[in-house]
Amino acid sequence: MTPTPHSAPDHTTLSDDLERMLATAASRRQSLRWLFAGAAAIPLAGCGGGADASLAASSSAGTGGSASAGSACSIIPEETGGPYPGDGTNRNANGVANALTLSGIVRSDIRASVAGASGVAQGIPLTIRLQLVNVAANCAAASGAAVYLWHCTRDGGYSMYSNGIVNENFLRGVQEADSQGVLTFQTIFPGCYDGRMPHVHFEVYPSMAKASNAANRIKTSQFAFPLATLNEAYATAGYATSVANLARISYATDNVFSDGTALQMASVTGNPNQGYVATLTVGVAY
């Protein structure tokens, strides 16, 4: 039987949700899903200040994304870096795969390869906008922290590892957070490969100086996209394989997101013709 997309429980009022949460021995992340489902229209107080408020405002619209304001003061879950991290912790066909030490890897636009490679990834334009907050410092903006981010092509392959693109390094890059903890990447919308819901990997480092060695990372995680956005994007040319793969998986059956996406679901605006903007607040502690 083909899995069906996971949806939030149907509740009537926030009071009912809270009573169920208190009466049920559920995990913290499951409780967050109930709370967000019943209280989507109720403003939640954050502790990140003006930067968080502006990010929450930009996240309130889009194609089914959940706003990140309510999760601004929570640490994003730790997740696997997967088999294709390219951070020096494993090997590819050429030896140790380490994009962190490549000349030019510190960049915002990650669609083209660097360091002598010439490939360019094709697909729907996607801007990823992350805001880092330090939960250990009352959720102040994590200015000066750095993110190494990577994801698959629209065909589901990973540069540095997959057949035909082992010698490419596109769709990988490092950025430093500004004074508001914000950083952006210009990329393409990732495809859906068999067995996983579409996602983006990232590692957080306390500073740019420490972002050249994976041993210094303070968080490894992934984020996801609203199902409505996935269906819309994959209806366009170039993503045909993703349609069939997406039909065989759901957030409820995904091996990473099955325990909840409340802290990892990006809020998305835009469309396939003009491109998408994915926004997420990422809470870390250091």
N, C-alpha and C positions, 0 to 999 in steps of 0.2 A: 504494500500500500504506500502510495506517495505521501510523505509527511506534509501536513498543512502548517502554514505559518502560525507561530505562537502569538496569542493575543492576551491582553491583560484581563483579569477577572472583571465581571460586571458587578459594580457596586452602586448603591443608591445615594448615600451621603458620606461625607468625610467622617461623621460620627460613627456610622456603621463600620467603616474601614478601620478606624482606630480600635473599636471594640473587638473586631476579628483579629487585629494584630496582637492585642493584649491577651486574647484567649487562645492563640495558636502558637505553638513552639516552632516558629519559622525562622529561617535565616535572616540576617540583617538585610541582605540584598533583596530577598523576596519581599520583605516588609516594605522596602523602598518602592518596589514596583506597585504594591497595593496603594501606597500613599500617593504616588504620582498619578495613578489611574483615577483616584477619587478626588484629587485636589488640584487638577491641572489648571483650574481657573483661579486658584487662591494664591496670592503672592506669598513667597517664602522668604523669610529674612536670611540674608547671607552675611558672611563676615569678611568679604573681600574688598569692600569699599567701592569707590566710583568705577574702577576698571571692571569689576565683576558686574556692576549694574548695567554698564553699557553693553557688555558681552551678552548678558541675559536678554536685553532688549533686542539685540540683533538676532537672537536665537528663537524668538517667539513666533516667527513666520516660517513658511517653507512647506516642503512636501512630506508632512507627517513626522517631522523630527521632534524629539522631546527636548524641551528647554534645559539648559545646563545650569541655571541659577540655583536650583535646589540641591545640586551636587557639588557646588563650588567649594564647600568646606569638608569634603570627604576624600579620602585617599583612593585613587583609582586602583582597581584590583591588579595584582600581579598576574601576568599571563606568560605563556611560553613565547619565546622568540621564534619558534618554528624551525624548520630545517634549512632555511635560506637567509640567515641573518646578515651575512657578509660583514661581520664585525670582528673578525679574527678568531672567533671561537670554534670554527670548523673549517673544512676544506672543500674545495671544488675540484674540477678536473685539472686545474693548473697548480694546485697547492693550497696554501692557506688563503681563504677568501676574506680580505679585509678592505672594505671601502673607506673606513675611517682614516686611513693614512694616505688616500689618494689626493693628488694635487687637484684642487678645484671642487672637492666634495662639499665644502662649506658654501652653500648657495641656496637661493630661494626657488629658482626654477630647476626642477629635477627631471624634466622631460628628455634631456639629451645626456649622453654619456660624456665623461670627462677623462682626463689623463691619457689622451691619445686615442681613445675609442670614439667612434663617430656615429653610433646609432642614435635614433630619436624615436621615442615611444609615441604611438598614435592612439588617439581616443578622444572622448569628450573632455573638454577642459574642466579641470577641477582645482579650486583654490581651497587649501586646508588651512584653517585658522585656529590655532591652539592658544589657550591662555593657561599658563602655569601658575599655580598658587601653592605656597608653602604652608601646609596644614600645621606644621610644627611651629610656625610663626604667626598664628592667628589668621591664617589664610591670606597673608600679604602676598603681593605679586612677587613671583620668583624671578626677579630681574637678574640677568646674567647667567641663568641656567641654560642648558643647551639640549636640543633634541636631535637624535638621529632617527630618521623616518624612512621606511621602505614599504613597498607593496608590489603586487603582481601587475603584469600587463593586462590589456583587455582580453588577451587570449589565455590568461591564467598562468603565464610563465614568469619566472624570476630571473632578472639579470644576474650574472655571475654564476648561475647554476643550471638553468634550463637549456635544453638542446637548442642550438642556433644562437643563443645570446649569452653563452658562458663568458665571452670576451667583452661584453657590454656591462655598463654599470649604471644605466639610467634608472629612474624611479627610486633613487637613493640620494639622500642628502642630509646635511647637518645645518642647523640654524641656531642662533643665539636669541634668547628672549630679550625684548626691549624693557624699558623701565616699568612698563605695565604688565610684564610677564607674557607678552604676546609675541608670537612668531607665525610666519606664513610660509606655505610651500605652494608653488604652481606646479600642477601635475596633470595626470589624466585619470578619468574615472576607472577604477580597477574592475576587472572582470570577475566572474564567479567560476572557480574551478571545482571539479567534482569532489564532494565530501566536506566542503566548508562554506559557511556563509561569507559573503564578501567582507573584507576587512582591511585595515591598515595597521601595520606594526610600527612601534616606536620604542626607543629607549631614551630615558631622561638622565642627564648628567648634571652635576652641580655647577659646572662652569665649562666654557669652551676649552680651557687649558686641559681639562681632564677628559674631553670628548674624543680623544684619539686612542683610548684604551678601554675596551669593554669591561675590564675589571673595575672601572670607576663608576659604572652606571648605578643609579640609585632606584631605578624603576624600569621594568620592561612590561609593556602592555599592548593592547590592541583596541581599536574602536571600530564600530559598525555603522551601517547606514539604514535609514528607514526603509521598510519593504516597499512602500509606494514609490520611493525614489529609485530603488533597484528595478522595479518593473518598468518604470518610465524610461530609464537609461538603457535598459537591455532591449527595448523595442526598436532601437536605432541600428543603423548599419554598423557592422564590425563587431557586434556583441551577440551574434546568433547562438554561439556555443553556450554562453552564459544563461540563456533562457532555459535550456534543458537541464543544465546543472542546478540552477536555482530551484527548479520544480522538484528536485529530489532531496532538498534539505530545508531546514527551518531553524529559527533561533532556538526553538524548543529541543531540537535534536543535535545542534552544533556542539562540538566537543569543547568549545571555549565559552560560548555565550549562553549555554543552556541553563546556567544558574542565575541568569539575569543580565540585562543590558542597561540598567538604570544609570550607571556611571560611565557607560561606554558607548552610548548611542549619540552620534553626532546629530546636530540640528542642521538641516540642509535647506538652502534656498536656490532658486535658479531653475533652469530647464536644459534639455539636451542641446538645443540650438545655440544658446548663449553661454552655456557652461553652468556648473554648480559651485556653490560655496558651502563647505562643511565646517561647522563651528563646534568646538568642544572645550570645556574647562577641565583641566587635568590637575587633580590634587596630588601632591607628593609631600614627603616629609624628609627633611635633612637638616 
